Amino acid sequence: MLSRWNRLLVQKDGQISLLRLFVPLLLFRVLNALLIRTFFNPDEYWQSLEVAHHAVFGYGSLTWEWEEELRGFLHPFLFAVPLQILRWFGCATPFLKILLPKLVQAAVAALTDLYVFALARLLHSQPQALYALLCHLCLWFNSYCLVRTFSNSLESCLVVMALFFLWRARLGMGGSRTGNVSLNDQRCGWALAALSIAVRPTAALVWVAVGLHFVLTTQRPFRSLFCDVLPVGLAVTLVVSLLLDRLYYGRFTVVLWNFIRFNVVGSGGSFYGTHRWHWYLSNALPQILGPLLPLTIVGVYRSDHELSRLLILTVLWPTVVYSVFAHKELRFLLPCVPVLMIACGSALHYVCVQWPRLRGHSEGQGSAVVRIRHHSVKQGRQKDRGPTSSRSTFHRAVLSLVVLQLVLNAPLALYFGVYHQRGVIDAIDWVRVHTDPALHSVFFFMPCHSTPLYSHVGRPIPMKFLECRPPLPGRIHYDEADHFFDDPVAFIEHAPFTATHLVMFEPTAQTLAALLSARGYSEIVRFWHTWTPTDHRHGDVVIFVKE
């Protein structure tokens, strides 16, 4: 089976074709995206799909960030294009409105996988690149998060693509250390870097460090800065970001500055939760890497000069700076994962290929193992000799890693992707498929943005949820969600509503059972949500209907 894949993917020169490799990666990520049935974070819907749906179909609900012009339209535009095509052809059914964004995001995830392989091959060798790709595919967090419509997922893709072109320019064509710089590669890399900043302004942290590194290590630093880095970056950012935002908002606005002013200068992000300064290192990275943490640590320890530079510029530096900010989330570190998986793949290659080879030599030559170890470290970036033996050891490693995936990573990916916090998705699917005329309107008495809305329901029925706006300058702050959960009974007694259907979590339903019954509501269906409670999102999701 694997030999058949080798014949399909490998070119005459022995190199794996990136275009051919993309096909199986895309198929894998499409299956991955279609299996996701759970809720992770509101931004998966409310900063992408809901915005794209509102822009194309003219109805829906937007969060306060879009009213304050804190978000750029570049990321939602990725999903607005296929939705607009559906509208033009008159086939914008709710099913296709959900399916097409999943396919687009699967393509983004597959591109990320592809360029992890390409960058690893550029830094090391093709065999090591295959191990890096395996690690990236097997990591549970990628299966859980990379195929979701987060801006962080697109940022991760653009970052690893930009790093590939920039490092190919740095090392010269073909990865040789000749010092020759490919101008086209460099400009392409900076253009992709600028796009990543337009998608997520915090990506600027990575590119400031990488840009300074490039400027300081080139023979003509000022020419590199003023002829390549700044012109390409500013041109892409201004043309793409400003024009798309002008198209969406109806006027010119600098979203990057608005974002920095609110989240960094004003610390507005802390309204949505805070963590200790060490949380990324002590909590987030171990959670993300999961079973692959030991191999990643070995890979970081054994990294060569070029990989060490990448780890410092794209992993260590951003993590340290992110740790300063009070608001922290797991997905913020998603762009760090590709380089970490390259280190992990390097360690796996050493364990599966180099270490057994060294053991074999040591048995035959005794003390010569010391010299071989030294030679292995010094020549670690050279391509492995003996393609037949390397292929067989790679096949054994594939089998071992698949077993590891099934035993450790696969259950994590399946649980979090298919079961954990799925009740809210099942509830909104129920609303979508029930086209009963009696379903006039829906009120979600849940933490704000607990479900997607119109991007999944696909028809303009009135739907309302509890608002949770942060304190904004010059405005009276009122958090409707906090007010409700402080005293649900008092809130319902004083808040008139005429919704035919109510959606809430089980603890809230138990608290309001008598009051809802007195108002003529009865339970019609409930959905299991999770075994692990999180804030107010626990227990079954219960739907009430007005009799």
C-alpha positions as CSV (number, residue, x, y, z in Angstrom):
1,M,0.0,0.0,0.0
2,L,2.7,2.4,1.0
3,S,4.9,1.5,-2.0
4,R,1.9,2.4,-4.3
5,W,1.7,5.8,-2.6
6,N,5.4,6.2,-3.2
7,R,5.0,5.7,-6.9
8,L,2.2,8.2,-7.1
9,L,3.9,10.9,-5.1
10,V,7.6,10.6,-5.9
11,Q,8.9,12.3,-9.1
12,K,11.7,11.0,-11.3
13,D,14.3,12.9,-9.3
14,G,13.3,11.2,-6.1
15,Q,11.6,14.3,-4.6
16,I,8.0,14.1,-3.5
17,S,5.8,16.4,-5.6
18,L,4.1,19.1,-3.5
19,L,1.1,19.2,-5.8
20,R,0.6,15.4,-5.7
21,L,1.1,15.4,-1.9
22,F,-1.6,18.0,-1.5
23,V,-4.4,15.7,-2.8
24,P,-4.2,13.1,0.0
25,L,-3.7,15.8,2.6
26,L,-6.8,17.6,1.3
27,L,-8.8,14.4,1.5
28,F,-7.6,13.8,5.0
29,R,-8.5,17.3,6.2
30,V,-11.9,17.2,4.4
31,L,-12.8,14.1,6.4
32,N,-11.4,15.7,9.5
33,A,-13.5,18.9,9.0
34,L,-16.7,16.9,8.4
35,L,-16.2,14.9,11.6
36,I,-16.1,18.0,13.8
37,R,-19.4,18.2,15.6
38,T,-18.5,20.3,18.7
39,F,-18.2,23.8,20.0
40,F,-14.8,25.2,21.0
41,N,-14.9,29.0,21.0
42,P,-17.5,31.6,19.7
43,D,-14.9,33.2,17.3
44,E,-15.1,30.1,15.1
45,Y,-18.5,31.4,14.0
46,W,-18.9,35.0,15.1
47,Q,-15.7,36.4,13.6
48,S,-16.0,34.5,10.3
49,L,-19.1,32.6,9.2
50,E,-21.7,34.9,10.7
51,V,-19.9,38.0,9.3
52,A,-19.6,36.4,5.8
53,H,-23.3,35.3,5.9
54,H,-24.4,38.8,6.9
55,A,-22.3,40.4,4.1
56,V,-23.7,38.1,1.4
57,F,-27.3,37.6,2.4
58,G,-28.0,40.9,4.1
59,Y,-29.4,39.5,7.4
60,G,-28.0,38.0,10.5
61,S,-26.3,39.2,13.7
62,L,-22.9,40.8,14.3
63,T,-20.9,41.1,17.4
64,W,-19.8,44.5,18.9
65,E,-16.3,44.2,17.4
66,W,-17.7,44.8,13.9
67,E,-19.6,47.8,15.1
68,E,-16.4,49.2,16.6
69,E,-14.4,48.3,13.5
70,L,-11.9,46.1,15.4
71,R,-11.9,43.3,12.8
72,G,-10.7,43.1,9.2
73,F,-12.9,41.6,6.5
74,L,-10.0,39.6,4.9
75,H,-10.7,36.4,6.9
76,P,-14.6,36.4,6.5
77,F,-14.0,37.3,2.8
78,L,-12.5,33.8,2.4
79,F,-16.0,32.3,3.2
80,A,-18.0,35.1,1.7
81,V,-16.8,34.2,-1.8
82,P,-18.2,30.6,-1.9
83,L,-21.4,31.8,-0.2
84,Q,-21.8,34.5,-2.9
85,I,-21.3,31.9,-5.6
86,L,-24.1,29.8,-4.0
87,R,-26.3,32.9,-4.0
88,W,-25.6,33.6,-7.7
89,F,-26.5,30.1,-8.7
90,G,-29.6,30.0,-6.5
91,C,-28.5,27.0,-4.5
92,A,-27.8,28.6,-1.1
93,T,-29.4,25.9,0.9
94,P,-28.6,25.6,4.7
95,F,-26.8,22.4,4.0
96,L,-24.4,23.9,1.4
97,K,-24.0,27.1,3.5
98,I,-22.5,24.8,6.2
99,L,-20.6,22.5,3.9
100,L,-18.7,24.9,1.7
101,P,-16.9,26.8,4.5
102,K,-15.9,23.5,6.0
103,L,-14.3,22.5,2.6
104,V,-12.6,25.9,2.3
105,Q,-11.1,25.5,5.8
106,A,-10.1,21.9,5.1
107,A,-8.1,23.3,2.1
108,V,-6.4,25.9,4.4
109,A,-5.5,23.1,6.9
110,A,-4.1,20.9,4.1
111,L,-2.0,23.8,2.8
112,T,-0.6,24.2,6.3
113,D,0.3,20.4,6.4
114,L,1.9,20.7,2.9
115,Y,4.1,23.6,3.8
116,V,5.2,22.0,7.1
117,F,6.6,19.2,5.0
118,A,8.1,21.7,2.5
119,L,9.8,23.8,5.2
120,A,11.1,20.7,7.0
121,R,12.5,19.3,3.8
122,L,14.2,22.7,3.1
123,L,15.7,22.7,6.6
124,H,16.7,19.0,6.8
125,S,16.0,16.3,4.3
126,Q,13.0,14.6,2.7
127,P,12.9,11.6,5.1
128,Q,12.9,14.0,8.1
129,A,10.2,16.1,6.5
130,L,8.0,13.0,6.2
131,Y,8.3,12.5,9.9
132,A,7.5,16.1,10.6
133,L,4.4,15.8,8.4
134,L,3.3,12.7,10.3
135,C,3.7,14.5,13.6
136,H,1.7,17.4,12.3
137,L,-1.1,15.2,11.0
138,C,-1.2,13.1,14.2
139,L,-1.3,15.9,16.7
140,W,-4.7,15.9,18.3
141,F,-4.9,19.7,18.6
142,N,-4.5,20.1,14.9
143,S,-7.4,17.7,14.2
144,Y,-9.5,19.6,16.8
145,C,-8.6,23.2,16.0
146,L,-6.9,23.7,12.6
147,V,-10.0,22.7,10.6
148,R,-12.2,25.2,12.4
149,T,-12.9,28.6,10.9
150,F,-10.7,30.5,13.3
151,S,-8.6,33.4,12.0
152,N,-5.7,31.7,13.9
153,S,-6.0,28.7,11.6
154,L,-5.5,30.9,8.5
155,E,-2.8,32.8,10.3
156,S,-1.0,29.5,11.0
157,C,-1.2,28.6,7.3
158,L,0.1,32.0,6.1
159,V,2.9,32.0,8.7
160,V,4.4,28.6,7.7
161,M,4.0,29.4,4.0
162,A,5.8,32.7,4.5
163,L,8.6,31.0,6.5
164,F,9.1,28.5,3.7
165,F,9.6,31.2,1.0
166,L,11.7,33.4,3.2
167,W,14.0,30.6,4.3
168,R,14.3,29.3,0.7
169,A,15.4,32.8,-0.2
170,R,17.8,32.9,2.7
171,L,19.4,29.5,2.0
172,G,19.4,30.0,-1.8
173,M,17.5,28.0,-4.4
174,G,17.3,24.3,-3.6
175,G,18.2,25.0,0.0
176,S,22.0,25.2,-0.6
177,R,23.9,27.6,1.6
178,T,25.4,29.6,-1.2
179,G,24.3,33.0,0.1
180,N,22.3,33.7,-3.1
181,V,19.0,35.3,-2.4
182,S,15.9,34.7,-4.6
183,L,14.2,38.0,-4.8
184,N,10.9,36.5,-5.9
185,D,10.8,34.1,-3.0
186,Q,11.6,36.9,-0.6
187,R,8.9,39.2,-1.9
188,C,6.4,36.3,-1.9
189,G,7.3,35.6,1.7
190,W,6.9,39.1,2.9
191,A,3.6,39.4,1.0
192,L,2.3,36.3,2.9
193,A,3.6,37.7,6.1
194,A,1.7,41.0,5.5
195,L,-1.5,39.0,4.8
196,S,-1.1,37.1,8.1
197,I,-0.9,40.5,9.9
198,A,-4.0,41.7,8.1
199,V,-5.8,38.5,9.3
200,R,-4.4,38.6,12.9
201,P,-2.6,41.9,13.9
202,T,-0.8,40.0,16.6
203,A,1.1,38.1,13.9
204,A,3.2,41.3,13.7
205,L,5.1,40.0,16.7
206,V,6.6,37.2,14.7
207,W,7.4,39.3,11.6
208,V,9.0,42.1,13.5
209,A,11.5,39.6,14.9
210,V,12.0,37.8,11.5
211,G,12.3,41.1,9.7
212,L,15.0,42.3,12.0
213,H,16.8,39.0,11.7
214,F,16.8,39.3,7.9
215,V,17.9,42.9,7.9
216,L,20.7,42.3,10.3
217,T,22.0,39.2,8.6
218,T,22.1,40.5,5.0
219,Q,25.0,42.2,3.3
220,R,22.9,45.3,2.5
221,P,20.5,45.7,5.5
222,F,19.1,49.1,4.5
223,R,18.4,48.0,0.9
224,S,16.7,44.9,2.2
225,L,14.6,46.9,4.6
226,F,13.5,49.7,2.3
227,C,13.4,47.8,-1.0
228,D,11.9,44.5,0.0
229,V,10.5,44.2,3.6
230,L,8.6,47.5,4.0
231,P,7.4,48.1,0.4
232,V,6.0,44.6,-0.1
233,G,4.5,44.4,3.4
234,L,3.0,47.9,3.3
235,A,1.7,47.4,-0.3
236,V,-0.1,44.2,0.5
237,T,-1.5,45.4,3.8
238,L,-2.7,48.7,2.4
239,V,-4.1,47.3,-0.9
240,V,-5.7,44.1,0.4
241,S,-6.7,45.1,4.0
242,L,-7.8,48.7,3.4
243,L,-9.7,48.0,0.2
244,L,-11.6,45.0,1.6
245,D,-12.4,46.9,4.9
246,R,-13.5,49.9,2.8
247,L,-15.8,47.5,0.8
248,Y,-17.3,46.1,4.0
249,Y,-17.5,49.1,6.3
250,G,-18.3,51.6,3.7
251,R,-15.5,53.9,4.6
252,F,-11.7,53.8,5.1
253,T,-10.6,52.6,8.5
254,V,-7.3,51.2,9.9
255,V,-8.4,48.1,11.6
256,L,-4.9,47.2,12.8
257,W,-4.7,50.4,14.8
258,N,-8.3,50.0,16.2
259,F,-7.4,46.4,17.3
260,I,-4.1,47.4,19.0
261,R,-5.8,50.4,20.7
262,F,-8.5,48.3,22.2
263,N,-6.7,45.0,23.0
264,V,-3.2,46.2,23.8
265,V,-3.3,49.8,24.9
266,G,-6.8,49.5,26.5
267,S,-6.4,45.9,27.7
268,G,-10.0,45.2,26.5
269,G,-9.2,41.6,25.9
270,S,-9.0,40.9,29.7
271,F,-12.8,41.3,29.9
272,Y,-13.0,37.8,28.4
273,G,-10.8,36.1,31.0
274,T,-7.3,36.3,32.4
275,H,-4.6,33.8,33.2
276,R,-1.3,33.8,35.1
277,W,1.8,35.0,33.2
278,H,3.2,31.4,33.0
279,W,0.0,29.8,31.7
280,Y,1.3,29.4,28.1
281,L,4.4,27.5,29.2
282,S,2.9,25.6,32.2
283,N,-0.5,24.8,30.8
284,A,-1.2,25.7,27.2
285,L,1.8,24.1,25.4
286,P,1.6,20.8,27.3
287,Q,-2.1,20.6,26.5
288,I,-1.5,21.4,22.8
289,L,1.3,19.0,22.3
290,G,-0.2,16.2,24.4
291,P,1.4,12.8,23.8
292,L,3.9,14.4,21.4
293,L,5.4,16.6,24.2
294,P,8.4,14.3,25.0
295,L,9.4,14.0,21.4
296,T,9.0,17.8,20.9
297,I,11.3,18.5,23.8
298,V,13.9,16.1,22.4
299,G,13.6,17.8,19.0
300,V,14.0,21.3,20.5
301,Y,17.1,20.1,22.4
302,R,18.6,18.5,19.3
303,S,17.7,21.3,16.9
304,D,20.4,22.5,14.5
305,H,21.3,26.1,13.9
306,E,18.6,27.0,11.4
307,L,15.8,25.2,13.3
308,S,17.0,26.9,16.5
309,R,16.6,30.3,14.8
310,L,13.0,29.4,13.8
311,L,12.1,28.2,17.2
312,I,13.4,31.4,18.8
313,L,11.8,33.7,16.3
314,T,8.4,32.0,15.8
315,V,7.8,30.1,19.1
316,L,9.8,31.4,22.0
317,W,9.6,35.2,21.2
318,P,5.8,35.3,20.5
319,T,5.0,33.0,23.5
320,V,7.0,35.3,25.9
321,V,5.3,38.4,24.5
322,Y,1.8,36.8,24.6
323,S,2.5,35.9,28.3
324,V,2.6,39.6,29.1
325,F,-1.1,40.0,28.1
326,A,-3.7,39.1,30.6
327,H,-6.1,37.4,28.2
328,K,-4.8,34.1,26.9
329,E,-6.2,31.2,24.8
330,L,-5.0,27.9,23.5
331,R,-5.7,28.8,19.9
332,F,-3.4,31.9,20.1
333,L,-0.4,29.5,20.0
334,L,-1.7,27.6,16.9
335,P,0.8,29.4,14.6
336,C,3.7,28.1,16.8
337,V,2.7,24.5,16.2
338,P,4.2,23.9,12.6
339,V,7.7,24.7,13.7
340,L,7.3,22.7,16.9
341,M,6.1,19.7,14.8
342,I,9.3,20.1,12.6
343,A,11.3,19.7,15.8
344,C,9.1,16.8,16.9
345,G,9.6,15.1,13.5
346,S,13.4,15.6,13.7
347,A,13.3,13.8,17.1
348,L,11.1,11.0,15.7
349,H,13.5,10.5,12.7
350,Y,16.4,10.3,15.1
351,V,14.7,7.7,17.3
352,C,13.4,5.6,14.3
353,V,16.4,5.9,11.9
354,Q,19.6,7.4,13.2
355,W,19.6,5.9,16.7
356,P,19.1,2.2,15.5
357,R,21.8,2.9,12.8
358,L,24.2,4.1,15.5
359,R,23.4,1.1,17.6
360,G,24.2,-1.2,14.7
361,H,27.5,0.5,14.1
362,S,28.4,0.4,17.8
363,E,27.8,-3.4,18.0
364,G,30.2,-3.9,15.1
365,Q,32.9,-1.2,15.8
366,G,32.9,-0.8,19.6
367,S,34.4,2.6,20.5
368,A,33.8,3.9,16.9
369,V,30.3,4.9,18.1
370,V,31.7,8.0,19.6
371,R,33.0,9.2,16.2
372,I,29.8,8.2,14.5
373,R,27.7,10.1,17.0
374,H,29.9,13.2,16.3
375,H,29.6,12.7,12.6
376,S,25.8,12.2,12.8
377,V,25.4,15.5,14.7
378,K,27.7,17.3,12.4
379,Q,26.1,15.9,9.2
380,G,22.5,15.8,10.5
381,R,21.2,18.0,7.7
382,Q,22.6,15.7,4.9
383,K,20.2,13.3,3.1
384,D,20.1,9.8,4.5
385,R,22.0,7.1,2.6
386,G,20.4,3.9,1.6
387,P,17.0,4.6,0.2
388,T,15.8,1.0,0.6
389,S,16.7,0.7,4.3
390,S,15.4,4.2,5.0
391,R,12.1,3.4,3.3
392,S,11.7,0.2,5.4
393,T,12.5,2.0,8.6
394,F,10.1,4.8,7.7
395,H,7.4,2.2,7.1
396,R,8.0,0.7,10.5
397,A,7.9,4.2,12.0
398,V,4.6,4.9,10.2
399,L,3.2,1.8,11.8
400,S,4.5,2.8,15.3
401,L,3.2,6.3,15.0
402,V,-0.2,5.1,13.8
403,V,-0.4,2.9,16.9
404,L,0.6,5.8,19.0
405,Q,-2.1,7.9,17.3
406,L,-4.7,5.3,17.9
407,V,-3.7,4.8,21.5
408,L,-3.1,8.4,22.6
409,N,-3.9,11.1,20.1
410,A,-6.9,9.6,18.3
411,P,-9.1,9.3,21.4
412,L,-8.3,12.9,22.3
413,A,-9.2,14.2,18.8
414,L,-12.4,12.1,18.6
415,Y,-13.6,13.1,22.1
416,F,-13.0,16.8,21.7
417,G,-14.0,16.9,18.0
418,V,-17.1,14.7,18.2
419,Y,-18.4,14.7,21.7
420,H,-17.2,17.4,24.0
421,Q,-19.6,20.4,24.0
422,R,-21.7,19.1,21.1
423,G,-25.1,19.9,22.6
424,V,-25.2,23.5,21.4
425,I,-24.5,22.4,17.8
426,D,-27.2,19.7,18.0
427,A,-29.6,22.3,19.3
428,I,-29.0,24.8,16.4
429,D,-29.2,21.9,13.9
430,W,-32.6,21.0,15.4
431,V,-33.7,24.6,14.9
432,R,-32.4,24.5,11.3
433,V,-34.2,21.3,10.3
434,H,-37.5,22.2,12.0
435,T,-39.3,24.4,9.4
436,D,-42.6,24.1,11.3
437,P,-44.6,27.3,11.0
438,A,-45.0,27.3,14.8
439,L,-41.3,28.1,15.1
440,H,-41.6,31.9,14.8
441,S,-38.6,33.0,17.0
442,V,-35.9,31.7,19.3
443,F,-34.3,33.1,22.5
444,F,-31.0,31.6,23.7
445,F,-30.8,32.0,27.5
446,M,-27.1,30.9,27.5
447,P,-23.7,32.6,27.8
448,C,-23.4,34.9,24.9
449,H,-22.5,33.5,21.5
450,S,-22.8,29.9,22.7
451,T,-24.0,28.7,19.3
452,P,-23.7,29.8,15.7
453,L,-26.9,31.4,14.4
454,Y,-27.9,32.4,10.9
455,S,-24.8,30.8,9.2
456,H,-26.2,27.5,10.4
457,V,-30.0,28.0,10.4
458,G,-30.0,29.6,7.0
459,R,-33.3,31.5,7.1
460,P,-34.2,34.9,8.6
461,I,-36.2,33.9,11.6
462,P,-35.9,36.2,14.7
463,M,-33.3,34.9,17.0
464,K,-31.9,36.6,20.1
465,F,-29.2,35.9,22.7
466,L,-27.9,37.5,25.8
467,E,-25.5,40.3,25.1
468,C,-22.0,40.5,26.8
469,R,-20.4,43.7,25.5
470,P,-17.2,44.8,27.3
471,P,-16.8,48.3,28.8
472,L,-16.5,50.7,25.9
473,P,-15.3,54.4,26.2
474,G,-18.1,56.9,26.5
475,R,-20.8,54.2,27.0
476,I,-22.7,52.9,29.9
477,H,-21.7,49.3,30.5
478,Y,-24.4,46.7,30.8
479,D,-23.6,43.0,30.6
480,E,-26.9,41.3,29.9
481,A,-25.5,37.8,30.3
482,D,-24.1,38.5,33.8
483,H,-27.3,40.2,34.8
484,F,-29.3,37.1,33.8
485,F,-27.1,34.5,35.5
486,D,-27.0,36.6,38.7
487,D,-30.7,36.0,39.2
488,P,-32.4,34.2,36.3
489,V,-35.9,34.3,37.9
490,A,-35.8,38.0,38.5
491,F,-34.5,38.6,34.9
492,I,-37.4,36.5,33.4
493,E,-40.0,38.2,35.5
494,H,-39.0,41.7,34.4
495,A,-37.9,41.0,30.8
496,P,-40.8,40.7,28.4
497,F,-40.2,38.3,25.5
498,T,-42.5,36.6,23.0
499,A,-40.2,33.9,21.5
500,T,-42.0,30.6,20.6
501,H,-38.9,28.6,21.5
502,L,-36.3,29.0,24.3
503,V,-32.9,27.3,24.4
504,M,-30.9,27.0,27.7
505,F,-28.6,24.7,29.6
506,E,-30.1,22.2,32.1
507,P,-29.2,24.1,35.4
508,T,-30.9,27.2,34.0
509,A,-33.9,25.1,33.0
510,Q,-34.2,23.6,36.4
511,T,-34.1,27.1,38.0
512,L,-36.8,28.5,35.7
513,A,-38.9,25.3,35.4
514,A,-41.9,26.6,37.4
515,L,-41.8,30.1,35.9
516,L,-41.6,28.8,32.4
517,S,-44.5,26.4,33.0
518,A,-46.6,29.2,34.3
519,R,-46.0,31.1,31.1
520,G,-47.0,28.2,29.0
521,Y,-43.6,26.7,28.0
522,S,-42.9,23.0,28.1
523,E,-39.8,21.0,27.2
524,I,-39.8,19.6,23.7
525,V,-36.3,18.1,23.3
526,R,-32.9,18.0,25.0
527,F,-29.4,17.2,23.8
528,W,-26.4,15.8,25.7
529,H,-23.6,18.4,25.9
530,T,-20.5,17.3,27.8
531,W,-19.1,15.3,30.7
532,T,-16.7,18.2,31.6
533,P,-18.5,21.4,32.9
534,T,-17.2,24.8,31.8
535,D,-18.6,28.0,33.3
536,H,-22.3,28.1,32.7
537,R,-22.1,25.7,29.7
538,H,-22.8,22.4,31.4
539,G,-25.6,19.9,31.6
540,D,-28.0,19.0,28.7
541,V,-29.1,21.7,26.3
542,V,-32.9,21.9,26.7
543,I,-35.4,23.4,24.2
544,F,-38.8,24.7,25.4
545,V,-41.8,25.5,23.1
546,K,-44.7,27.8,23.9
547,E,-47.9,25.8,23.9
